[in-house]
Amino acid sequence: MIEIIPAIDIIDGKCVRLTKGNYNAKKIYNENPLEAALEFEGAGLKRLHLVDLDGAREKHIVNWKVLEKISARTKLFIDFGGGIKSEKDLKIAFDCGANQITAGSIAITDETIVIQWLAKYGPEKIILGADVMNEKIFINGWEKDSNIILSDFIKKYSGQGAKYFICTDIEKDGMMEGTSLDLYKKTMEENPKIKLIASGGINSLDDLEKLDEMGCFGAIIGKAIYEGKIKLTEISKLI
């Protein structure tokens, strides 16, 4: 069964969700992210996608205390992203309890350091993050078009030993209108050996079933859980 991975996005230490990455369109769902994490763990979920949105904007880790608290109080396997731009940021994330980190924009702007991280920490520790629109990767909080095609990005990094990739369709993110099944199907057909984690727009058990059928490793769900579109009780039955 596909890994179901709930998302917690952090701004000012609070659990929020954005729509299409717009910081001005944020909605606070919980003042205490630990509470949300404990709910996920209580439902039987094993993983957590934790994103430091302040860090992404400031270009260095900001909300490391949230990571530290959740890792200390739960047994969730945490992948952490947002603001990881240097070896110092990477060390903070791992020291605070992250099991994996997601290299997003830096995987475009500084390939050398990310390749070094893959060699030093191993492919089980580093996830490559790609936020895409029309199959092109956008960086810096989705504000800048890198002009790099998703398939080329995956090919390059899988050639360096990378296994894990998160792909978010910007147009779908936070919209709860269904996910980019065609994009993920194409990606898996072209790269059957990678562990692809789908993100953006997942809003039904049907989406999860179809992603599972096409061989996706995981599916990140955010707003659909917080808005009750997919209930934790329903997810519990799938685990």
Backbone torsions as a table, in degrees:
resi	resn	phi	psi	omega
1	MET	NA	142.9	178.1
2	ILE	-58.6	143.4	175.9
3	GLU	-74.2	123.1	177.5
4	ILE	-95.2	119.2	-170.6
5	ILE	-120.3	106.0	177.0
6	PRO	-71.0	152.4	-178.7
7	ALA	-112.9	139.4	169.0
8	ILE	-124.4	117.9	176.8
9	ASP	-104.8	133.3	-172.2
10	ILE	-113.3	126.8	166.8
11	ILE	-132.0	130.1	-179.4
12	ASP	53.4	34.4	177.5
13	GLY	76.8	5.0	-177.2
14	LYS	-112.5	154.5	179.2
15	CYS	-83.7	116.8	-176.1
16	VAL	-130.8	170.2	167.6
17	ARG	-135.1	142.9	175.5
18	LEU	-105.7	167.2	172.6
19	THR	-115.1	119.3	-177.0
20	LYS	52.6	33.9	175.6
21	GLY	73.7	11.6	-177.3
22	ASN	-82.7	113.0	-178.6
23	TYR	-65.2	-23.4	179.3
24	ASN	-82.0	-6.7	179.9
25	ALA	-115.5	44.2	-178.4
26	LYS	-90.4	151.8	175.5
27	LYS	-132.3	127.4	-179.9
28	ILE	-83.8	126.4	179.9
29	TYR	-105.5	-25.3	179.2
30	ASN	-157.7	130.1	178.0
31	GLU	-71.0	-20.1	-176.3
32	ASN	-123.9	98.1	-178.9
33	PRO	-57.5	-29.0	178.8
34	LEU	-60.9	-38.4	178.2
35	GLU	-59.5	-44.5	179.2
36	ALA	-62.7	-44.0	-179.7
37	ALA	-61.7	-41.3	179.1
38	LEU	-65.9	-35.1	175.8
39	GLU	-63.5	-43.9	179.2
40	PHE	-62.1	-45.5	179.6
41	GLU	-63.3	-39.9	179.7
42	GLY	-63.8	-25.8	178.8
43	ALA	-83.6	-1.9	177.4
44	GLY	97.7	2.4	178.8
45	LEU	-72.5	147.2	-174.0
46	LYS	-108.3	-21.9	-173.9
47	ARG	-119.7	161.3	177.1
48	LEU	-145.7	134.0	174.5
49	HIS	-101.9	107.7	-175.2
50	LEU	-110.6	122.3	-174.8
51	VAL	-121.5	126.2	177.3
52	ASP	-90.3	91.3	-177.4
53	LEU	-68.7	-32.1	173.6
54	ASP	-63.3	-41.8	178.9
55	GLY	-62.8	-40.6	179.0
56	ALA	-61.0	-38.0	-178.6
57	ARG	-76.3	-38.0	-176.5
58	GLU	-86.4	-11.0	179.3
59	LYS	67.6	29.2	168.7
60	HIS	-162.9	156.4	-177.8
61	ILE	-60.7	133.2	179.4
62	VAL	-116.6	-49.9	-171.8
63	ASN	-94.8	45.8	-178.4
64	TRP	-66.4	-25.8	-179.8
65	LYS	-67.1	-32.2	176.9
66	VAL	-65.6	-45.2	176.7
67	LEU	-57.8	-47.8	-177.7
68	GLU	-59.9	-42.9	-178.1
69	LYS	-67.2	-45.3	-178.6
70	ILE	-66.8	-40.5	-179.5
71	SER	-68.0	-31.3	-179.1
72	ALA	-77.2	-29.8	-172.3
73	ARG	-103.6	-6.3	177.5
74	THR	-132.3	170.0	175.1
75	LYS	-106.3	15.7	-178.8
76	LEU	-63.7	142.0	174.0
77	PHE	-83.5	112.7	-169.7
78	ILE	-105.1	124.7	165.2
79	ASP	-103.0	132.1	-170.5
80	PHE	-121.1	133.0	177.6
81	GLY	-143.1	168.8	-179.8
82	GLY	106.3	104.6	175.9
83	GLY	86.9	6.1	179.5
84	ILE	-82.9	100.6	-174.7
85	LYS	-122.2	-3.4	-174.5
86	SER	-152.0	168.7	175.5
87	GLU	-60.9	-35.6	177.9
88	LYS	-60.9	-46.8	178.7
89	ASP	-61.3	-42.2	-180.0
90	LEU	-60.1	-45.3	-179.2
91	LYS	-64.4	-40.4	177.4
92	ILE	-59.3	-45.7	-178.4
93	ALA	-60.6	-48.4	-179.2
94	PHE	-68.0	-39.4	179.3
95	ASP	-64.4	-29.0	-178.2
96	CYS	-90.2	2.7	170.8
97	GLY	112.7	3.9	177.1
98	ALA	-66.3	137.1	175.2
99	ASN	-87.0	-32.7	175.1
100	GLN	-138.7	157.6	170.6
101	ILE	-121.9	153.3	176.5
102	THR	-105.7	120.6	174.9
103	ALA	-93.6	111.2	-177.8
104	GLY	-101.9	-99.6	-177.1
105	SER	-56.0	-37.4	-177.1
106	ILE	-63.7	-25.3	178.1
107	ALA	-68.0	-18.1	175.5
108	ILE	-94.5	-44.0	-172.3
109	THR	-83.9	-22.5	-178.9
110	ASP	-144.9	73.6	-178.3
111	GLU	-58.1	-37.4	-175.3
112	THR	-57.4	-46.7	-176.6
113	ILE	-69.8	-35.7	-179.9
114	VAL	-69.3	-37.9	175.7
115	ILE	-64.2	-37.3	176.1
116	GLN	-63.9	-41.6	178.6
117	TRP	-62.4	-42.0	178.6
118	LEU	-59.6	-40.9	-179.9
119	ALA	-71.2	-39.1	-174.8
120	LYS	-78.3	-44.3	-174.0
121	TYR	-100.6	-18.8	178.6
122	GLY	93.1	154.4	-175.6
123	PRO	-68.5	-14.9	177.0
124	GLU	-76.5	-15.3	-176.2
125	LYS	-100.5	-19.1	-172.5
126	ILE	-117.1	122.3	173.4
127	ILE	-104.1	138.0	175.0
128	LEU	-94.7	124.3	-177.5
129	GLY	-104.8	131.0	178.8
130	ALA	-129.5	118.3	175.7
131	ASP	-101.6	117.3	-168.6
132	VAL	-121.7	151.9	171.1
133	MET	-139.5	122.6	-175.1
134	ASN	53.9	38.4	177.0
135	GLU	69.3	6.5	174.3
136	LYS	-102.4	142.2	-176.6
137	ILE	-85.1	133.0	175.7
138	PHE	-110.2	146.4	-176.8
139	ILE	-128.3	179.0	177.9
140	ASN	54.3	59.5	178.9
141	GLY	68.0	29.3	176.7
142	TRP	70.7	17.3	-176.3
143	GLU	-91.6	-21.9	-173.0
144	LYS	-123.6	130.1	176.7
145	ASP	-80.1	120.6	-178.4
146	SER	-81.4	-13.6	-175.5
147	ASN	64.1	18.1	177.0
148	ILE	-104.2	131.2	-178.9
149	ILE	-81.4	140.2	-177.5
150	LEU	-52.5	-46.8	-176.6
151	SER	-61.7	-37.0	178.1
152	ASP	-68.0	-39.4	179.0
153	PHE	-60.9	-48.2	-179.5
154	ILE	-64.8	-42.6	-179.2
155	LYS	-61.1	-43.2	-178.0
156	LYS	-63.8	-49.4	-174.8
157	TYR	-77.7	-32.4	175.8
158	SER	-66.4	-29.3	174.4
159	GLY	-67.1	-19.8	176.5
160	GLN	-97.2	9.1	175.7
161	GLY	100.9	-3.9	-179.4
162	ALA	-64.7	140.7	179.7
163	LYS	-114.1	-38.8	-171.7
164	TYR	-99.2	131.6	177.3
165	PHE	-136.3	129.9	170.2
166	ILE	-101.6	127.3	177.0
167	CYS	-119.7	119.8	178.8
168	THR	-112.3	126.8	174.1
169	ASP	-87.3	110.6	-175.7
170	ILE	-56.6	-40.1	-177.6
171	GLU	-65.5	-23.2	-177.6
172	LYS	-95.9	-22.0	-169.4
173	ASP	-60.9	125.7	176.8
174	GLY	74.8	2.7	-176.2
175	MET	-90.7	-20.8	-179.2
176	MET	53.6	42.3	-179.6
177	GLU	-116.8	19.4	-176.2
178	GLY	97.8	159.0	-174.6
179	THR	-102.7	176.0	-174.1
180	SER	-87.8	72.3	-175.7
181	LEU	-59.6	-40.5	-179.0
182	ASP	-63.5	-41.4	179.5
183	LEU	-62.5	-46.5	-177.4
184	TYR	-70.4	-35.7	177.2
185	LYS	-62.6	-46.2	178.8
186	LYS	-61.8	-43.9	-178.6
187	THR	-63.1	-42.1	179.9
188	MET	-69.7	-36.1	178.0
189	GLU	-65.0	-36.6	-179.8
190	GLU	-78.8	-26.3	-174.4
191	ASN	-136.5	66.8	-173.0
192	PRO	-65.0	-15.9	-176.0
193	LYS	-92.8	-10.4	-178.3
194	ILE	-80.6	162.5	173.6
195	LYS	-102.6	96.4	-174.8
196	LEU	-91.3	129.6	176.9
197	ILE	-110.6	116.9	-178.2
198	ALA	-85.1	142.5	-178.1
199	SER	-147.6	139.4	175.8
200	GLY	109.1	111.2	171.6
201	GLY	84.6	-3.6	-178.2
202	ILE	-64.2	119.5	-173.3
203	ASN	-138.4	14.5	179.9
204	SER	-156.7	161.6	175.1
205	LEU	-67.2	-27.2	177.0
206	ASP	-63.6	-42.0	175.5
207	ASP	-56.8	-45.9	-178.6
208	LEU	-62.0	-42.9	-179.6
209	GLU	-62.6	-42.9	-178.6
210	LYS	-69.2	-38.7	177.0
211	LEU	-64.8	-38.3	177.6
212	ASP	-63.4	-44.0	-178.5
213	GLU	-61.6	-34.6	-177.9
214	MET	-85.8	-0.4	172.1
215	GLY	97.6	12.7	177.5
216	CYS	-65.2	140.7	178.4
217	PHE	-71.6	-43.0	-174.7
218	GLY	-147.9	167.0	177.1
219	ALA	-139.0	124.1	178.5
220	ILE	-91.4	128.2	-179.8
221	ILE	-123.3	128.7	179.8
222	GLY	-120.0	-89.6	-172.3
223	LYS	-59.1	-33.6	-178.8
224	ALA	-60.5	-32.3	175.6
225	ILE	-75.3	-47.2	-176.0
226	TYR	-65.2	-31.0	-179.8
227	GLU	-90.9	-1.0	177.0
228	GLY	80.0	11.2	178.7
229	LYS	-68.6	-40.3	170.5
230	ILE	-117.4	121.4	-175.9
231	LYS	-90.5	146.6	179.5
232	LEU	-61.8	-30.7	178.5
233	THR	-65.4	-35.0	177.9
234	GLU	-69.4	-41.3	179.1
235	ILE	-64.2	-40.2	-178.8
236	SER	-56.5	-36.1	-178.6
237	LYS	-70.8	-20.5	-178.7
238	LEU	-86.0	-19.5	-172.4
239	ILE	-81.6	NA	NA
